[in-house]
């Protein structure tokens, strides 16, 4: 790798840029060769920046600091080196800086800045100095990477599963918590932001400006849907009614016949797709055990939200405060990017399950109350009736 580092690749790629700049050079073979060279160049720059980070960092020759190891890379980015490398090769072609100047920001440098910003949530000056870039350059690199993630990997957050795969998720929940027909869970959480609108419109019930992030996860904790456009002053049930998920349900979509998702008491009275835990006066001896297991199962969405905020400090606000953006659209982009990257890490670590083997669930009568039928099935299976 030292021999590769000694080659001036910047001059070579500038020469190839000049060759391919001609309008006559539009043959497919030449374009494929150019793309292959670009990919090879990104790989070399990735190894080069990682080796540079691993060297002893010193202020000139006086202040020697400790070495940069793989564990430190995980701490500052939230990704292992292999996960970050696979992510870079998936989205790196989206933010290549085409320039004839050898001191331009390389793709891995912009990539590292964005990961560190999402991980720590600190200001652009702090994250830019990590690889020696100015605040304005770090700002541009960050948004280039965020837009690249949303453009290339948005399919990782999707409801597009087959009925058999949805039944498999219901089987996971049924085997763990003994409640049937549930394919996932939904809940909302506040993301602290700067007050970007009218004084009170973005303030949540806890007193600070926030945006209401609503997530739906499946039985394995994999994020399937995210809504992050409404202010914190809006109730969870109203956010759900205005979301794309509720619109799909109103249009007749359902994972399989009789399927449902679980929510807390904030979702009472929304629609027949969301089964909400009633308040204490709605629980009796007949359904007490069912809702006890239901509450345990809802820990899936609580753990998913907690892990998401722990992985990306920019969402929690505990390390650097609120997200400092001037528009709601930019805040939504950051939240979507974090959700996509969270699913990407789960795929890399084999922590998701999309098999299609499943149990058969008894059919539900659409003319009867769904909650009563689910409670009856639960009691029959466990002989509590």
VMD Tcl script that draws the C-alpha trace (Angstrom):
set ca {
  {0.00 0.00 0.00}
  {3.00 2.33 0.57}
  {3.93 2.00 -3.09}
  {0.46 3.06 -4.15}
  {0.57 6.05 -1.83}
  {3.74 7.27 -3.55}
  {2.00 7.45 -6.94}
  {0.59 10.85 -7.88}
  {-2.88 9.64 -8.78}
  {-4.28 13.16 -8.92}
  {-2.19 14.02 -11.99}
  {-3.14 10.74 -13.68}
  {-6.85 11.20 -13.21}
  {-6.63 14.82 -14.38}
  {-5.03 13.60 -17.59}
  {-7.79 11.06 -18.13}
  {-10.38 13.76 -17.46}
  {-8.84 15.78 -20.26}
  {-8.99 12.78 -22.60}
  {-12.61 12.03 -21.79}
  {-13.55 15.70 -22.01}
  {-13.64 15.46 -25.79}
  {-17.11 15.10 -27.22}
  {-15.90 12.52 -29.71}
  {-14.89 10.02 -27.00}
  {-18.31 8.51 -26.35}
  {-17.62 4.85 -26.98}
  {-19.08 2.46 -24.43}
  {-15.81 0.67 -23.82}
  {-14.02 3.89 -23.02}
  {-16.76 5.00 -20.63}
  {-16.66 1.65 -18.83}
  {-12.91 1.98 -18.50}
  {-13.33 5.44 -17.05}
  {-15.89 4.24 -14.49}
  {-13.62 1.37 -13.50}
  {-10.77 3.80 -13.02}
  {-12.99 6.02 -10.88}
  {-13.91 3.08 -8.66}
  {-10.27 2.04 -8.32}
  {-9.31 5.60 -7.49}
  {-11.95 5.75 -4.73}
  {-10.64 2.51 -3.23}
  {-7.09 3.81 -3.20}
  {-8.12 7.11 -1.62}
  {-10.08 5.23 1.06}
  {-7.04 3.17 2.05}
  {-4.90 6.27 1.90}
  {-7.03 8.37 4.24}
  {-7.41 5.51 6.70}
  {-3.65 5.03 6.82}
  {-3.25 8.78 7.35}
  {-5.70 8.71 10.26}
  {-3.84 5.79 11.81}
  {-0.51 7.59 11.88}
  {0.67 9.41 14.97}
  {-1.08 12.76 14.93}
  {1.16 15.58 16.13}
  {1.17 19.34 16.21}
  {4.36 19.74 14.15}
  {6.86 17.58 16.06}
  {6.13 18.68 19.61}
  {2.78 17.33 20.82}
  {2.55 13.60 20.22}
  {-0.90 12.06 20.54}
  {-2.04 8.47 20.73}
  {-2.44 6.34 17.61}
  {-5.73 6.08 15.74}
  {-7.02 2.49 15.87}
  {-10.06 0.69 14.46}
  {-11.91 1.07 17.77}
  {-11.54 4.84 17.54}
  {-12.97 4.77 14.02}
  {-16.08 3.01 15.32}
  {-16.43 5.57 18.10}
  {-16.30 8.61 15.82}
  {-18.42 7.24 12.94}
  {-20.61 4.45 14.36}
  {-19.47 2.14 11.55}
  {-16.77 -0.48 11.40}
  {-14.16 -0.06 8.71}
  {-15.73 -2.75 6.52}
  {-19.23 -1.27 6.88}
  {-17.98 2.22 6.06}
  {-16.08 0.90 3.05}
  {-19.15 -0.87 1.65}
  {-21.23 2.26 2.22}
  {-18.64 4.44 0.48}
  {-18.54 2.20 -2.58}
  {-22.35 2.31 -2.75}
  {-22.73 6.09 -2.71}
  {-19.25 7.48 -3.47}
  {-19.94 8.06 -7.15}
  {-22.64 10.57 -6.19}
  {-20.30 13.20 -4.75}
  {-17.09 12.94 -6.80}
  {-15.61 16.41 -7.22}
  {-14.67 16.82 -10.88}
  {-11.82 19.31 -10.82}
  {-8.37 19.78 -12.31}
  {-6.81 20.81 -9.02}
  {-4.91 18.17 -7.07}
  {-5.79 19.69 -3.68}
  {-9.55 19.18 -4.09}
  {-11.45 17.32 -1.38}
  {-11.32 13.59 -2.02}
  {-14.40 11.39 -1.77}
  {-13.28 9.55 1.42}
  {-12.55 12.86 3.16}
  {-16.05 14.18 2.48}
  {-17.43 10.80 3.54}
  {-15.58 10.80 6.89}
  {-16.75 14.34 7.66}
  {-20.40 13.42 7.09}
  {-20.22 10.26 9.21}
  {-18.55 12.14 12.05}
  {-21.14 14.92 11.84}
  {-24.03 12.44 12.04}
  {-22.34 10.55 14.86}
  {-21.41 13.50 17.09}
  {-23.71 16.30 15.95}
  {-20.98 18.86 16.57}
  {-20.43 21.97 14.47}
  {-18.94 21.94 10.97}
  {-15.76 23.65 12.15}
  {-15.00 20.83 14.60}
  {-15.75 18.06 12.11}
  {-13.93 19.78 9.25}
  {-10.74 20.14 11.26}
  {-10.77 16.37 11.82}
  {-9.42 15.95 8.27}
  {-8.12 19.49 7.83}
  {-10.98 21.23 5.98}
  {-12.65 24.58 6.53}
  {-16.13 25.02 7.99}
  {-17.71 25.97 4.65}
  {-16.13 23.00 2.87}
  {-17.28 20.62 5.60}
  {-20.81 22.03 5.25}
  {-20.86 21.35 1.50}
  {-19.41 17.86 1.92}
  {-21.95 16.95 4.60}
  {-24.97 17.79 2.46}
  {-23.47 16.06 -0.57}
  {-23.18 12.82 1.39}
  {-26.67 13.17 2.92}
  {-28.24 13.68 -0.50}
  {-26.24 10.75 -1.88}
  {-27.50 8.41 0.86}
  {-31.12 9.42 0.26}
  {-30.76 9.09 -3.53}
  {-29.00 5.72 -3.58}
  {-30.24 3.85 -0.50}
  {-33.80 5.08 0.10}
  {-35.07 1.60 -0.84}
  {-33.78 0.32 2.51}
  {-36.74 1.98 4.26}
  {-39.70 0.47 2.47}
  {-43.03 -1.28 2.97}
  {-42.58 -3.34 -0.20}
  {-42.68 -6.85 1.21}
  {-44.65 -9.81 0.00}
  {-47.60 -11.06 2.11}
  {-45.49 -14.10 3.02}
  {-42.67 -11.88 4.30}
  {-45.13 -9.81 6.33}
  {-46.57 -13.01 7.79}
  {-43.04 -14.00 8.72}
  {-42.70 -10.76 10.71}
  {-46.03 -11.52 12.38}
  {-44.70 -14.98 13.19}
  {-41.64 -13.47 14.87}
  {-43.85 -11.34 17.12}
  {-46.23 -14.23 17.78}
  {-43.42 -16.58 18.81}
  {-41.89 -14.01 21.16}
  {-44.97 -12.40 22.70}
  {-47.84 -14.77 21.78}
  {-49.99 -12.07 20.12}
  {-51.12 -12.76 16.57}
  {-51.63 -10.68 13.39}
  {-49.14 -7.96 14.42}
  {-46.52 -7.13 11.76}
  {-44.85 -4.25 13.60}
  {-45.19 -1.28 15.90}
  {-45.43 2.49 15.55}
  {-44.43 5.34 17.83}
  {-43.34 8.97 17.74}
  {-40.35 10.75 19.24}
  {-39.19 14.35 19.50}
  {-36.08 15.49 17.63}
  {-34.73 18.73 19.09}
  {-34.32 21.49 16.50}
  {-33.86 25.23 16.28}
  {-37.12 27.19 16.36}
  {-37.53 27.61 12.59}
  {-41.17 28.68 12.43}
  {-43.61 30.65 14.47}
  {-42.74 30.88 18.11}
  {-45.11 28.20 19.40}
  {-45.80 26.02 16.37}
  {-42.69 23.87 16.74}
  {-42.64 23.64 20.54}
  {-43.60 20.23 21.88}
  {-45.39 19.47 25.14}
  {-42.00 19.30 26.87}
  {-41.35 22.96 26.13}
  {-38.59 22.91 23.49}
  {-38.73 23.25 19.67}
  {-38.88 19.83 18.06}
  {-40.00 17.89 15.04}
  {-42.21 14.83 15.49}
  {-40.43 11.76 14.10}
  {-42.81 8.81 13.67}
  {-41.32 5.39 12.97}
  {-42.82 2.03 12.12}
  {-40.65 -1.05 12.64}
  {-41.28 -4.72 11.92}
  {-40.86 -7.65 14.26}
  {-37.06 -7.62 13.99}
  {-36.76 -3.88 14.71}
  {-36.05 -2.97 11.08}
  {-37.35 0.51 10.16}
  {-40.10 0.21 7.55}
  {-41.59 3.70 7.53}
  {-40.58 7.16 8.74}
  {-42.52 10.43 8.86}
  {-40.55 13.53 9.89}
  {-42.21 16.66 8.58}
  {-44.64 17.79 11.29}
  {-43.91 20.06 14.29}
  {-43.64 18.79 17.84}
  {-46.82 20.60 18.86}
  {-48.84 18.16 16.74}
  {-50.29 15.07 18.44}
  {-49.03 11.62 17.46}
  {-52.44 10.51 16.22}
  {-52.74 13.51 13.91}
  {-49.22 12.97 12.59}
  {-50.19 9.40 11.73}
  {-53.41 10.47 9.98}
  {-51.42 12.89 7.81}
  {-48.67 10.37 7.02}
  {-48.21 8.35 3.87}
  {-48.78 5.14 5.82}
  {-52.30 6.18 6.83}
  {-53.00 7.22 3.26}
  {-52.01 3.76 2.02}
  {-54.28 2.16 4.62}
  {-57.20 4.35 3.55}
  {-56.59 3.27 -0.04}
  {-56.97 -0.37 0.96}
  {-53.38 -1.50 1.56}
  {-52.65 -4.08 4.23}
  {-49.67 -6.44 4.66}
  {-52.01 -9.43 4.68}
  {-55.65 -9.96 5.55}
  {-56.31 -8.96 9.13}
  {-52.80 -7.59 9.77}
  {-52.23 -4.80 12.29}
  {-49.52 -2.74 13.94}
  {-49.33 -1.82 17.61}
  {-49.14 1.59 19.22}
  {-49.56 3.28 22.58}
  {-52.68 5.02 23.85}
  {-51.92 8.11 21.74}
  {-53.17 6.20 18.67}
  {-56.59 5.34 20.07}
  {-59.33 5.91 17.52}
  {-57.05 6.42 14.50}
  {-58.10 3.53 12.24}
  {-58.58 -0.23 12.24}
  {-54.97 -0.88 11.22}
  {-53.36 0.51 14.39}
  {-54.19 -1.40 17.57}
  {-53.57 0.92 20.51}
  {-53.28 -0.02 24.15}
  {-56.32 1.35 25.99}
  {-56.00 3.39 29.12}
  {-56.32 1.70 32.49}
  {-60.09 1.97 32.63}
  {-60.32 -0.02 29.38}
  {-58.41 -3.03 30.74}
  {-60.30 -5.79 32.54}
  {-59.67 -9.36 33.64}
  {-60.58 -10.65 30.17}
  {-57.91 -8.73 28.25}
  {-55.36 -7.98 30.96}
  {-52.89 -10.71 29.95}
  {-53.19 -9.83 26.28}
  {-52.31 -6.18 26.82}
  {-49.55 -7.15 29.24}
  {-47.86 -9.08 26.43}
  {-48.77 -6.28 24.05}
  {-46.87 -3.79 26.23}
  {-43.83 -6.07 26.30}
  {-43.93 -6.35 22.51}
  {-44.03 -2.57 22.14}
  {-40.50 -2.49 23.54}
  {-39.43 -3.31 19.97}
  {-40.20 0.21 18.73}
  {-38.91 1.83 21.93}
  {-35.59 0.03 21.57}
  {-35.38 0.92 17.88}
  {-35.84 4.64 18.57}
  {-33.36 4.56 21.44}
  {-30.75 2.73 19.38}
  {-31.24 5.17 16.49}
  {-30.61 8.18 18.72}
  {-27.67 6.48 20.38}
  {-26.06 5.66 17.03}
  {-26.51 9.16 15.62}
  {-25.85 11.87 18.18}
  {-27.16 14.56 15.86}
  {-30.69 13.27 16.62}
  {-30.41 13.03 20.40}
  {-29.07 16.52 21.05}
  {-27.27 15.34 24.18}
  {-23.78 16.00 22.82}
  {-24.21 19.23 20.88}
  {-27.77 20.45 21.39}
  {-30.45 20.91 18.75}
  {-30.11 20.39 15.01}
  {-29.06 23.79 13.71}
  {-30.89 24.00 10.38}
  {-32.87 26.88 8.96}
  {-35.52 24.82 7.18}
  {-37.76 21.89 7.97}
  {-36.74 20.14 4.75}
  {-33.09 19.97 5.82}
  {-34.02 18.54 9.21}
  {-36.15 15.90 7.49}
  {-33.24 14.98 5.22}
  {-30.99 14.40 8.21}
  {-33.57 12.20 9.94}
  {-34.22 10.16 6.80}
  {-30.48 9.75 6.23}
  {-29.99 8.45 9.78}
  {-32.86 5.95 9.40}
  {-31.45 4.69 6.11}
  {-27.96 4.29 7.57}
  {-29.39 2.48 10.60}
  {-31.01 -0.07 8.29}
  {-27.79 -0.29 6.26}
  {-25.85 -1.23 9.39}
  {-28.42 -3.88 10.29}
  {-28.11 -5.40 6.84}
  {-24.33 -5.42 7.07}
  {-24.49 -7.05 10.49}
  {-27.18 -9.56 9.44}
  {-29.62 -8.19 12.04}
  {-32.67 -8.19 9.78}
  {-34.97 -11.00 8.73}
  {-36.89 -11.10 5.45}
  {-37.62 -14.81 5.14}
  {-41.01 -15.98 3.95}
  {-41.59 -18.99 6.20}
  {-44.51 -18.25 8.47}
  {-47.31 -19.63 10.59}
  {-50.92 -19.60 9.48}
  {-53.13 -17.22 11.42}
  {-56.89 -17.68 11.81}
  {-58.99 -15.33 9.65}
  {-60.67 -12.33 11.26}
  {-64.24 -11.25 10.68}
  {-64.19 -7.68 9.28}
  {-67.68 -7.06 10.69}
  {-66.55 -7.62 14.27}
  {-64.23 -5.66 16.53}
  {-60.63 -6.59 15.72}
  {-59.30 -6.13 19.26}
  {-61.95 -8.44 20.71}
  {-61.08 -11.11 18.16}
  {-57.35 -10.84 18.88}
  {-57.99 -11.09 22.62}
  {-60.18 -14.15 22.06}
  {-57.50 -15.84 19.93}
  {-54.90 -15.08 22.60}
  {-57.08 -16.51 25.35}
  {-57.88 -19.63 23.34}
  {-54.22 -20.32 22.66}
  {-53.28 -19.91 26.32}
  {-56.51 -21.22 27.81}
  {-57.26 -18.04 29.69}
  {-60.86 -17.79 28.48}
}
mol new
graphics top color blue
foreach p $ca { graphics top sphere $p radius 0.5 }
foreach p [lrange $ca 0 end-1] q [lrange $ca 1 end] { graphics top cylinder $p $q radius 0.2 }
display resetview
